[in-house]
Amino acid sequence: MVDKSEKFSTLVRVGYFSRAILYSVLGLIASLESLLGPSGWIAGDDAAAYLVDFREDFTGSALGVARPGSTEEVAEVVRRCAAEG
């Protein structure tokens, strides 16, 4: 797991400047980590492999990668993300 100070620094680098948004996103990340567990939420350097296209031409950025283990978890991830806007 990535500590909160590292997450906060990442969010600032991504370009989110409102504290309300920062804390909302941190809350969502914590919620998804709790829902999916360590094998279902991948962050930091462990997520790097998910951020490169198959030809390795393009690299993206993300605060984490959600890997739900069931259709129920997929639905809950979508529900929680939609609730955050």
RODO-2510 file (C-alpha; in nm, 4 decimals, decimal comma):
residues 85
     n   res          X          Y          Z
     1     m     0,0000     0,0000     0,0000
     2     v     0,1041     0,3561    -0,0693
     3     d     0,1076     0,5908     0,2285
     4     k    -0,1208     0,8966     0,2348
     5     s     0,1581     1,1514     0,1944
     6     e     0,2746     0,9801    -0,1244
     7     k    -0,0828     0,9696    -0,2553
     8     f    -0,1270     1,3386    -0,1751
     9     s     0,1961     1,4252    -0,3610
    10     t     0,0828     1,2193    -0,6602
    11     l    -0,2527     1,3967    -0,6708
    12     v    -0,0868     1,7367    -0,6606
    13     r     0,1451     1,6391    -0,9473
    14     v    -0,1546     1,5177    -1,1483
    15     g    -0,2985     1,8679    -1,1259
    16     y    -0,5779     1,8512    -0,8696
    17     f    -0,5458     2,1602    -0,6569
    18     s    -0,8678     2,1789    -0,4537
    19     r    -0,8221     2,0304    -0,1069
    20     a    -1,1819     1,9129    -0,1119
    21     i    -1,1141     1,7172    -0,4296
    22     l    -0,7851     1,5834    -0,2937
    23     y    -0,9476     1,4495     0,0205
    24     s    -1,2422     1,3155    -0,1763
    25     v    -1,0089     1,1224    -0,4058
    26     l    -0,8042     0,9959    -0,1102
    27     g    -1,1265     0,8783     0,0513
    28     l    -1,2295     0,6982    -0,2663
    29     i    -0,8890     0,5305    -0,2926
    30     a    -0,9112     0,4140     0,0694
    31     s    -1,2631     0,2864     0,0046
    32     l    -1,1522     0,0901    -0,3031
    33     e    -0,8485    -0,0496    -0,1195
    34     s    -1,0783    -0,1670     0,1574
    35     l    -1,3297    -0,3204    -0,0846
    36     l    -1,0825    -0,4951    -0,3138
    37     g    -0,8006    -0,5861    -0,0769
    38     p    -0,4303    -0,5959    -0,1620
    39     s    -0,4706    -0,8189    -0,4678
    40     g    -0,7578    -0,6113    -0,6102
    41     w    -0,6113    -0,2622    -0,5676
    42     i    -0,2674    -0,2043    -0,7175
    43     a    -0,0849     0,1251    -0,6691
    44     g     0,2603     0,2758    -0,6916
    45     d     0,5328     0,0934    -0,8799
    46     d     0,3249    -0,2258    -0,8852
    47     a     0,0755    -0,0545    -1,1184
    48     a     0,3369     0,0462    -1,3768
    49     a     0,2813    -0,2607    -1,5936
    50     y    -0,0858    -0,1627    -1,6365
    51     l     0,0003     0,1859    -1,7636
    52     v     0,1832     0,0897    -2,0846
    53     d     0,0115    -0,0138    -2,4074
    54     f     0,0896    -0,3537    -2,5565
    55     r     0,3346    -0,2069    -2,8099
    56     e     0,5037    -0,0051    -2,5362
    57     d     0,4565     0,3151    -2,7375
    58     f     0,2409     0,4991    -2,4862
    59     t     0,2562     0,5288    -2,1102
    60     g    -0,0301     0,6566    -1,9005
    61     s    -0,0638     0,7637    -1,5420
    62     a    -0,3052     0,6504    -1,2742
    63     l    -0,3404     0,6661    -0,8999
    64     g    -0,4084     0,2954    -0,8940
    65     v    -0,5520     0,0001    -1,0787
    66     a    -0,8743    -0,1671    -0,9676
    67     r    -0,8933    -0,5408    -1,0308
    68     p    -1,2314    -0,6561    -0,9026
    69     g    -1,2628    -1,0284    -0,8462
    70     s    -1,6350    -1,0614    -0,9170
    71     t    -1,9195    -0,8911    -1,0984
    72     e    -2,0454    -0,7706    -0,7608
    73     e    -1,7126    -0,5977    -0,6953
    74     v    -1,7212    -0,4417    -1,0441
    75     a    -2,0672    -0,3028    -0,9711
    76     e    -1,9544    -0,1678    -0,6330
    77     v    -1,6412    -0,0039    -0,7800
    78     v    -1,8561     0,1680    -1,0453
    79     r    -2,1117     0,2695    -0,7805
    80     r    -1,8454     0,4242    -0,5548
    81     c    -1,6714     0,6047    -0,8414
    82     a    -2,0020     0,7413    -0,9717
    83     a    -2,0909     0,8635    -0,6218
    84     e    -1,7666     1,0643    -0,6133
    85     g    -1,8372     1,2173    -0,9523
***
